[in-house]
């Protein structure tokens, strides 16, 4: 609309990262101002300060596991809310300055995580090449473009070759063709979007102390209500040994009875619960069986509650 400034989205930079690719997959990003930041904390703080309307950050990798920096930043500081998730297949490319041939490559720079995911390809295609660590895959590509690199090639996301006008010498060089990273779009707290019928909710539960059955108490609140957990892991709070919180993703929306009551039950056994949002699940080929989904349907939960009401009122 005329006179309305474009949305501003921060992301984990520099330009040419997988995070930028994830952000550009969101339709609203096509009309937005995109702001690269040097760290997850910097991107999220830009949202907290009002300098960005949202931030895209990585939260989970099928190869490397959860991104601790994102989990910890969402658990502490001023509250933020997840509004969207993006699942991005991770494909790496070997890139170099125009005119470079694969036989010319003697030194390859990339982030150590990317190197680990391309180890077998490198051993076969470039067995004599020296591997140089970089702060990020995009930084390795950027150094080639600006002429400051002492390496001949970089391993990075394909978007980096486009961004820095580099030639792709080899594509899809990752050892695991099924590798995927989950990203989340985070904004300042607001009312969650309406249920879509296939949603996910995220939260952080802080336990009072480390005691036998602490995890079981948390799991029970979800299990007895038929709420499926898609991820749960403990993180230290930094307040001393034995002080932990649980970072949790579950199926369902906070407006659904079963999820809402699970959160209320969790609040009764935990001194603090930070709600991080309910949002549509990204398309995922592994959605479980129809029978399992039926047991978790909110209508089934409401039917069970109505049955209990009839018993209490003397009607059977």
C-alpha positions as CSV (number, residue, x, y, z in Angstrom):
1,X,0.0,0.0,0.0
2,X,1.3,3.5,-0.8
3,X,2.8,5.2,2.3
4,X,3.2,2.0,4.3
5,X,6.8,1.1,4.9
6,X,8.0,-2.4,4.0
7,X,8.3,-5.0,6.7
8,X,11.8,-5.5,8.2
9,X,13.2,-9.0,8.8
10,X,16.4,-9.7,10.5
11,X,18.2,-13.0,9.9
12,X,21.4,-14.8,10.8
13,X,23.9,-13.5,8.3
14,X,26.0,-12.7,6.4
15,X,24.2,-12.6,3.1
16,X,24.2,-15.9,1.3
17,X,23.4,-18.1,4.3
18,X,20.9,-20.9,4.5
19,X,19.0,-18.7,6.9
20,X,18.6,-16.1,4.2
21,X,17.3,-18.8,1.8
22,X,14.8,-19.9,4.5
23,X,13.6,-16.3,4.9
24,X,13.3,-15.7,1.2
25,X,11.0,-18.7,1.0
26,X,8.4,-16.8,3.1
27,X,6.1,-14.8,0.7
28,X,6.2,-11.7,2.8
29,X,9.9,-11.4,2.5
30,X,9.7,-10.6,-1.2
31,X,8.4,-7.1,-0.3
32,X,10.5,-6.7,2.9
33,X,13.8,-5.1,4.0
34,X,16.1,-7.9,4.9
35,X,18.8,-7.3,7.6
36,X,21.7,-9.7,8.0
37,X,23.1,-9.9,11.6
38,X,26.3,-11.6,12.8
39,X,24.7,-13.9,15.4
40,X,21.3,-15.4,16.5
41,X,21.4,-13.1,19.6
42,X,21.9,-10.0,17.4
43,X,19.0,-10.9,15.1
44,X,16.6,-11.6,18.0
45,X,17.6,-8.4,19.9
46,X,16.8,-6.4,16.8
47,X,13.2,-7.6,17.1
48,X,13.2,-6.9,20.8
49,X,14.4,-3.3,20.2
50,X,11.8,-2.8,17.5
51,X,14.4,-2.4,14.8
52,X,12.9,-5.4,13.0
53,X,9.4,-6.8,12.7
54,X,10.6,-10.4,12.8
55,X,13.8,-12.5,12.7
56,X,14.5,-15.8,10.9
57,X,16.9,-18.1,12.9
58,X,17.9,-21.8,12.7
59,X,16.6,-23.9,15.6
60,X,17.2,-27.5,14.6
61,X,19.3,-29.6,12.2
62,X,18.6,-33.2,11.2
63,X,22.4,-33.7,11.2
64,X,23.8,-31.4,13.9
65,X,20.8,-31.4,16.3
66,X,19.3,-28.4,18.0
67,X,20.9,-24.9,17.8
68,X,21.7,-24.1,21.4
69,X,22.1,-20.4,20.8
70,X,18.5,-20.1,19.6
71,X,17.0,-22.2,22.3
72,X,18.8,-20.2,25.0
73,X,17.9,-16.8,23.5
74,X,14.2,-17.7,23.3
75,X,14.3,-19.0,26.9
76,X,15.8,-15.8,28.4
77,X,15.4,-12.0,27.9
78,X,12.3,-10.2,26.9
79,X,9.7,-12.7,25.6
80,X,9.4,-13.4,21.9
81,X,7.0,-15.5,19.9
82,X,7.4,-18.0,17.0
83,X,4.9,-17.3,14.2
84,X,6.1,-19.6,11.5
85,X,8.5,-22.5,10.8
86,X,10.4,-23.3,7.6
87,X,11.9,-26.7,6.8
88,X,14.8,-26.3,4.3
89,X,16.6,-29.1,2.6
90,X,20.4,-28.5,3.0
91,X,22.4,-28.8,-0.2
92,X,26.0,-27.6,-0.5
93,X,27.9,-26.5,-3.5
94,X,31.6,-26.0,-4.2
95,X,32.1,-22.5,-5.7
96,X,35.0,-20.4,-6.9
97,X,35.8,-17.2,-8.9
98,X,34.9,-17.3,-12.6
99,X,37.4,-19.2,-14.7
100,X,38.5,-21.5,-11.9
101,X,38.4,-25.2,-12.7
102,X,38.0,-28.1,-10.2
103,X,41.6,-29.2,-11.0
104,X,42.8,-25.7,-9.9
105,X,41.5,-26.0,-6.4
106,X,44.2,-26.4,-3.7
107,X,42.5,-24.8,-0.6
108,X,38.8,-25.0,0.3
109,X,37.3,-22.8,3.0
110,X,34.0,-23.4,4.8
111,X,32.4,-23.6,8.2
112,X,33.5,-26.8,10.1
113,X,29.9,-28.1,10.2
114,X,29.6,-27.9,6.4
115,X,33.0,-29.6,6.1
116,X,31.8,-32.4,8.3
117,X,28.7,-32.8,6.1
118,X,30.8,-33.0,2.9
119,X,33.6,-35.1,4.2
120,X,33.2,-38.1,1.9
121,X,32.8,-36.0,-1.3
122,X,35.9,-34.0,-0.4
123,X,37.9,-37.2,0.1
124,X,37.0,-38.5,-3.3
125,X,36.9,-35.3,-5.4
126,X,39.6,-33.2,-3.7
127,X,41.8,-35.6,-1.6
128,X,44.8,-33.4,-1.7
129,X,43.1,-30.1,-1.0
130,X,43.8,-28.2,2.2
131,X,40.6,-27.4,4.2
132,X,40.5,-24.0,5.8
133,X,37.9,-23.2,8.6
134,X,35.7,-20.1,8.1
135,X,33.3,-18.2,10.4
136,X,30.5,-19.2,8.1
137,X,29.9,-20.8,4.7
138,X,28.8,-17.4,3.4
139,X,31.9,-15.7,4.8
140,X,34.1,-18.1,2.9
141,X,32.2,-17.3,-0.3
142,X,32.3,-13.5,0.3
143,X,36.1,-13.6,0.7
144,X,36.4,-15.1,-2.7
145,X,34.2,-12.4,-4.2
146,X,36.0,-9.4,-2.6
147,X,39.5,-10.8,-3.4
148,X,40.6,-11.1,0.2
149,X,40.6,-15.0,0.2
150,X,43.7,-17.1,0.4
151,X,41.6,-20.1,-0.6
152,X,40.7,-21.2,-4.1
153,X,37.1,-22.4,-3.5
154,X,34.4,-22.3,-0.8
155,X,31.7,-24.7,0.2
156,X,28.4,-22.9,0.9
157,X,24.7,-22.7,0.1
158,X,23.8,-22.3,-3.6
159,X,22.3,-18.9,-2.8
160,X,25.9,-17.7,-1.9
161,X,27.0,-18.4,-5.5
162,X,24.2,-16.2,-6.8
163,X,24.8,-13.5,-4.2
164,X,28.6,-13.2,-4.8
165,X,28.6,-14.0,-8.5
166,X,30.7,-17.2,-8.2
167,X,30.8,-20.2,-10.4
168,X,29.5,-23.5,-9.1
169,X,32.1,-26.1,-9.7
170,X,30.1,-29.0,-8.1
171,X,26.5,-29.1,-6.7
172,X,24.8,-31.3,-4.2
173,X,28.1,-32.4,-2.6
174,X,26.6,-33.2,0.8
175,X,27.1,-36.7,2.1
176,X,23.5,-36.9,3.4
177,X,21.0,-36.0,0.7
178,X,18.2,-36.0,3.3
179,X,19.7,-33.3,5.5
180,X,17.3,-30.7,6.6
181,X,17.3,-27.7,8.9
182,X,14.3,-26.2,10.7
183,X,14.1,-22.4,10.9
184,X,11.6,-20.3,12.9
185,X,10.3,-16.8,12.2
186,X,10.2,-14.9,15.5
187,X,8.3,-11.7,16.4
188,X,7.3,-9.7,19.4
189,X,4.5,-11.3,21.5
190,X,1.1,-11.0,20.0
191,X,-2.1,-13.1,19.8
192,X,-1.4,-16.4,18.1
193,X,-2.9,-17.0,14.6
194,X,-6.1,-19.0,14.5
195,X,-5.7,-22.8,14.5
196,X,-5.1,-24.1,11.0
197,X,-5.9,-27.8,11.8
198,X,-2.2,-28.8,11.7
199,X,-0.3,-26.7,14.2
200,X,2.6,-26.8,16.5
201,X,3.2,-25.1,19.9
202,X,6.5,-24.2,21.5
203,X,7.3,-23.5,25.1
204,X,10.0,-23.6,27.8
205,X,9.2,-25.2,31.2
206,X,11.4,-24.3,34.1
207,X,11.6,-26.9,36.9
208,X,11.9,-25.8,40.5
209,X,14.9,-28.2,41.3
210,X,16.5,-31.3,40.0
211,X,14.6,-34.2,41.6
212,X,13.5,-37.7,40.8
213,X,10.6,-37.7,38.4
214,X,11.0,-34.1,37.3
215,X,10.9,-35.1,33.6
216,X,8.1,-37.6,34.2
217,X,6.0,-34.8,35.7
218,X,6.4,-32.7,32.5
219,X,5.8,-35.6,30.2
220,X,2.7,-36.8,32.0
221,X,0.8,-33.5,31.5
222,X,1.0,-34.0,27.8
223,X,0.7,-37.8,27.6
224,X,-2.6,-38.1,29.6
225,X,-4.2,-35.6,27.3
226,X,-3.0,-37.2,24.1
227,X,-0.7,-34.3,23.1
228,X,2.2,-35.5,21.0
229,X,5.7,-34.0,21.6
230,X,7.8,-33.5,18.5
231,X,10.9,-32.3,20.5
232,X,11.9,-32.1,24.1
233,X,15.4,-31.4,25.6
234,X,16.9,-30.0,28.7
235,X,19.0,-26.8,28.8
236,X,20.9,-25.4,31.8
237,X,19.5,-22.1,33.0
238,X,22.9,-20.8,34.0
239,X,21.8,-20.3,37.6
240,X,23.8,-23.2,39.0
241,X,24.2,-27.0,38.7
242,X,20.9,-28.8,38.8
243,X,19.0,-25.8,37.5
244,X,17.4,-26.8,34.1
245,X,14.6,-26.0,31.8
246,X,12.9,-28.1,29.2
247,X,12.5,-26.7,25.6
248,X,9.4,-28.3,24.1
249,X,7.6,-28.5,20.8
250,X,4.2,-30.3,20.7
251,X,1.5,-30.9,18.1
252,X,-1.6,-28.7,18.4
253,X,-2.7,-25.1,19.1
254,X,-3.0,-23.4,22.4
255,X,-6.7,-22.7,21.6
256,X,-7.4,-26.4,21.5
257,X,-8.7,-27.9,24.8
258,X,-6.2,-30.7,25.1
259,X,-3.2,-28.4,24.5
260,X,-4.5,-25.6,26.7
261,X,-5.2,-28.0,29.6
262,X,-1.7,-29.5,29.2
263,X,-0.2,-26.1,29.5
264,X,-2.3,-25.4,32.6
265,X,-1.2,-28.7,34.1
266,X,2.4,-27.9,33.3
267,X,2.1,-24.5,35.0
268,X,0.9,-26.3,38.2
269,X,4.1,-28.4,38.4
270,X,6.6,-25.9,37.1
271,X,7.3,-22.5,38.8
272,X,7.5,-20.8,35.3
273,X,6.4,-21.7,31.8
274,X,7.3,-19.5,28.9
275,X,4.9,-19.8,26.0
276,X,6.7,-19.3,22.6
277,X,3.7,-19.5,20.3
278,X,1.3,-21.7,18.3
279,X,1.8,-21.7,14.5
280,X,1.1,-23.8,11.4
281,X,3.4,-26.8,11.0
282,X,5.7,-26.7,7.9
283,X,4.9,-29.5,5.4
284,X,6.7,-32.7,6.6
285,X,6.5,-36.1,4.9
286,X,6.7,-37.9,8.3
287,X,3.3,-37.0,9.8
288,X,2.4,-40.3,11.5
289,X,-0.5,-42.7,11.0
290,X,-4.1,-41.8,10.7
291,X,-4.9,-43.8,13.8
292,X,-2.4,-41.9,15.9
293,X,-3.8,-38.6,14.6
294,X,-7.3,-39.6,15.5
295,X,-6.4,-40.3,19.1
296,X,-4.9,-36.8,19.3
297,X,-7.9,-35.0,17.6
298,X,-9.4,-32.3,19.8
299,X,-13.0,-33.6,19.0
300,X,-12.0,-36.9,20.7
301,X,-10.8,-34.9,23.7
302,X,-14.1,-32.9,23.9
303,X,-16.1,-36.2,23.6
304,X,-14.2,-37.6,26.6
305,X,-14.9,-34.4,28.6
306,X,-18.7,-34.6,27.7
307,X,-18.7,-38.3,28.8
308,X,-17.2,-37.3,32.2
309,X,-19.8,-34.5,32.5
310,X,-22.6,-37.0,32.0
311,X,-21.3,-39.3,34.7
312,X,-21.0,-36.4,37.2
313,X,-24.5,-35.3,36.5
314,X,-25.9,-38.8,37.0
315,X,-26.6,-39.3,33.2
316,X,-25.1,-42.4,31.6
